[in-house]
Amino acid sequence: MRLDIDTCLKKASVCSPWLFRINAGSCNGCDVELATTALIPRYDVERLGCHYTGSPRQADIVLVTGPVTIKMRDYVLRVWNEIPEPKVTVAVGICPISGGVFRDSYAIAGPLSRLVPVDVNVPGCPPRPQAIMEGVVLAKQIWMKKLGILEG
Ligand code: SF4
């Protein structure tokens, strides 16, 4: 069977989506749990073939924490737009999903879905590392669908 270069690249990259984290005004609770998935061997997202990157231009899956404060809104939009398509957006914690304890605050521009399309919600305050891992697995499947590798 002969594969064209696009299909080969897609099949090669689909094994290793790169993750990028955006802190949209979080209290850092969710970020500590995200760090757990990056640093603690028990959870380690690299077991899923994922890798955290420091550049949005290299990212495939973006994990957003925090309620999106008015101060962070422009930063979130600018960085989110720098991530190439197809990308998958994951809201980590109840803050980006609904505003959480900051809901209805005058200082909040979120929830995140008001600003950008959200593909996966990982609820919790903060979510446990297992829930974040599950969200990453789901995000990876959605990414494969967006790439046309996975049917459904
Ligand atoms: S969901 Fe909870 S832990 Fe996460 S940023 Fe919001 S308040 Fe903090």
Residues whose N, C-alpha, C, O or C-beta is under 5 A from the ligand:
A	BS01	SF4	S26 C27 N28 G29 C30 G66 G93 I94 C95 G100 G124 C125 P126
